[in-house]
Amino acid sequence: MLTPPAIWDRKNSCYVAPDGKTVLDGKTKDLYQYHQLSVWANVQNTLEFFESRFGLGRRISWGFEGNRLTIVSARRERRERLLRPRQQVAAALLVRKR
């Protein structure tokens, strides 16, 4: 299950948590939305670099239709795997390698 995303507050020109009130800044590092925003900013900057004249100098074509990239936390997936019995983890890893 995905965590609710950060929300852009147009009135105050900042991102807020799903409650619509908590501003995502250095004081909210314990919220998932703070980390979502941080990862999004890093990915956006990386794409901007590669698409600029300093990188590839052109737009990057995706292996799927559309222009939306969904980033899922591997840390959360690992944590969920740890909750399963070891046999299921081994089976899941074998299925992924095929």
PETAZI-V7630 format. One record per helix or strand of 2 or more residues. SS is the DSSP state (~ for helix, > for strand). FROM is the first residue (numbers start at 1). LEN is the number of residues. If there is no record, write none. Layout:
ss = {SS | SS}
from = {FROM | FROM}
len = {LEN | LEN}
This chain:
ss = {> | > | ~ | ~ | ~ | ~}
from = {7 | 14 | 26 | 32 | 74 | 86}
len = {3 | 3 | 3 | 20 | 9 | 12}
